[in-house]
Structures are given as structure tokens and as C-alpha cells.
């Protein structure tokens, strides 16, 4: 009888342990999300996407500057977009 109780208790403990599970949802950025395209001028980017959260001054030759928005970062050469990167 004691062996049956131990087996029953073990089955209950293992049963409760098996029910505690969780799923992980890994959300990837939307690669098709709206963002500036190569060649856009700075004034067009600002009119279409609003004022950026921050602007880094141009450095180097040719001068490369960076504007940071909530969902993406835009890189300019002179006043033209050369790349827009989605944040992860």
C-alpha cells in the first residue's frame, strides 16, 4: 500500500511539472515597413516621415549623416538617402 501511495504521489508531482509551459514569440521587424528609399532628399524624408528623434552631424568625406527614427535609421550622403535600416 505504501508503494502505491509513493507512485501516486510521484505521478501527481510529475503531472504538475509537465503542465507549466510557455511559448516564446520572437517578433522580427517587418521588412516591408515604410521607410525612406535610396536617393530621397532630406526635406522629402522629413516631410514624409516627420522630424527624426535625433540627428547626427555629417562626418567624413563625402559627408555622411544619420537620422534616427523610432523604427528605422536613415543614412545620408550629402542630402540624399544612401541607406535606411530597420531597428531590431
ROLOVO-887643 format. One record per residue: x, y, z of N, C-alpha, C, CB in turn; residue in three letters. Coordinates in steps of 0.001 Angstrom, whole numbers, plus 500000, padded with zeros to 6 digits. Glycine has a CB too. Example, Ala and Ser with C-alpha at 12.3 -4.5 7.8 and 13.67 -1.06 7.14 Angstrom:
<atoms>
513190494310507800512300495500507800513200496700507800511308495527509046ala;512850497750507080513670498940507140512900500030507870514084499402505725ser;
</atoms>
This chain:
<atoms>
500815498800500000500000500000500000500861501267500000499071499996501204unk;501946501276500749502839502433500812503491502673499449503921502227501899unk;503811501592498738504418501726497411503435502374496432504871500346496881unk;502154502011496536501126502586495683500969504086495960499788501857495895unk;501031504502497235500934505911497600502119506694497023500879506069499136unk;503310506110497135504501506790496614504411506963495101505773506005496979unk;503949505938494405503808506021492953502745507046492557503454504648492376unk;501644507080493319500584508043493049501090509467493270499360507762493941unk;501803509682494376502363510991494672503370511412493600503028510984496050unk;504228510485493185505201510777492138504500511139490822506135509573491930unk;503444510421490474502697510696489249502050512081489308501624509616489020unk;501508512445490475500905513773490626501953514882490498500193513880491981unk;503110514702491132504168515716491070504657515869489637505345515344492004unk;504916514771488963505378514839487574504304515421486664505784513448487077unk;503056515136486942501958515692486153501870517202486266500650515078486581unk;502047517731487483502025519184487671503237519847487021501981519527489164unk;504376519196487074505573519767486479505442519854484958506800518938486859unk;504765518905484370504621518875482925503645519899482379504194517527482502unk;502792520463483232501788521409482744502287522855482701500560521332483610unk;503393523156483345503913524528483363504805524742482144504704524813484681unk;504199525248481075504956525515479861504681526934479394504603524498478756unk;505555527424478538505374528765477978505873528773476546506119529838478826unk;505274529617475746505713529791474372506478531099474264504513529768473394unk;507492531101473434508253532313473178507913532807471786509779532067473328unk;507522534060471710507182534665470438508283535647470070505795535366470498unk;509011535338469024510094536199468565509579536993467373511372535369468189unk;509422538293467572508849539137466531509977539779465731507917540221467140unk;510002539481464458511005540070463573510443541365462997511407539078462432unk;511311542323462740510815543565462147510220543317460765511940544597462054unk;509251544119460415508589544000459115509500544575458031507209544730459122unk;510050543698457219510971544126456168510279545012455122511585542905455489unk;508945544952455067508198545749454091507663547046454693507047544934453526unk;508062547347455932507580548561456584508040549798455801508082548626458049unk;507226550823455863507549552058455141508803552687455726506368553057455200unk;509725553013454870510945553714455252511484554427454017512009552729455850unk;512363555389454216512889556135453072513620555231452082513826557231453554unk;513573555620450833514250554854449795515494555598449314513298554580448616unk;516400554845448746517667555396448262517402556553447292518515554293447572unk;518153557642447493518045558786446605517112559882447078517606558331445293unk;516250559576448084515352560619448608516167561748449210514381560038449665unk;515676562979449053516338564130449657515877564277451111516040565426448848unk;516700564921451921516393565084453341515058565770453577517485565866454016unk;514748566810452815513485567517453025512280566628452712513440568778452163unk;512422565738451731511333564806451400511165563781452525511615564084450045unk;512289563281453052512230562322454169511528562958455357513656561849454576unk;511903564187455681511291564859456831509809565136456606512018566163457124unk;509426565505455404508008565773455144507180564491455149507845566487453805unk;507772563387454724507037562125454648507029561351455970507630561260453564unk;508134561410456734508258560595457945508307561410459231509488559749457855unk;508296562733459110508304563582460292509712563911460760507542562918461405unk;509758564639461864511039565047462437511678563835463119510855566230463451unk;512957563569462863513608562418463488513806562631464989514955562145462818unk;513965561528465726514221561606467167515577562240467429514155560208467810unk;516544561943466556517869562551466694518525562655465326518759561733467664unk;519458563607465240520220563809464008521697563869464386519767565120463252unk;522508563050463748523955563106463947524554563945462834524588561677463974unk;525471564814463195526107565704462220526901564890461197527032566722462933unk;527040565455460022527785564798458945529268564729459299527586565546457603unk;529870563569458995531304563392459207531908562741457970531585562536460478unk;533199562948457771533922562289456698533843563018455373533411560911456528unk;534445562379454370534443562918453014534219561760452054535779563675452691unk;533078561613451448531945562535451453531258562549452821530939562151450356unk;530569563637453141529919563743454441528732562784454568529457565174454673unk;528768561966455626527693561011455907527026561445457207528237559527456006unk;525708561612457163524952561957458366523916560866458633524265563353458216unk;523369560927459835522440559872460262521270560493460997523151558831461163unk;520053560065460634518841560462461333518228559217461937517838561183460382unk;517823559323463187517234558167463863515750558402464118517966557880465191unk;514946557471463636513502557452463878513199556300464831512694557303462535unk;511959556194465262511582555137466209511851553736465655510107555267466572unk;511494553491464393511586552142463830512749551930462873510327551821463126unk;513414552990462468514496552845461496515506553974461629513938552807460074unk;516667553777461002517734554781460966518038555055459498519028554296461747unk;518201556333459165518461556736457781519866557331457681517391557762457288unk;520625556890456689521961557417456441521943558239455155523005556269456349unk;522533559412455216522573560324454073524017560564453639521884561664454420unk;524208560704452340525454561222451798525078562567451200526121560235450722unk;525691563608451701525256564973451413523804565084451848525430565334449888unk;522861565294450950521456565429451348520585564316450770520916566783450909unk;521208563207450352520464562096449731520578560814450561520982561840448300unk;519469560076450646519461558792451366520363557798450641518008558225451488unk;521251557168451407522040556076450839521611554739451423523536556305451088unk;520989554775452634520536553519453230519563553823454362521738552681453748unk;518553552972454524517618553064455654517537551674456280516183553580455197unk;517828551600457566517940550318458269516850550207459318519331550165458922unk;516141549083459332515111548824460344515775548441461647514137547709459883unk;515320549017462751515857548664464068515341547292464479515472549729465130unk;516136546576465209515712545280465755515423545411467209516767544206465530unk;
</atoms>
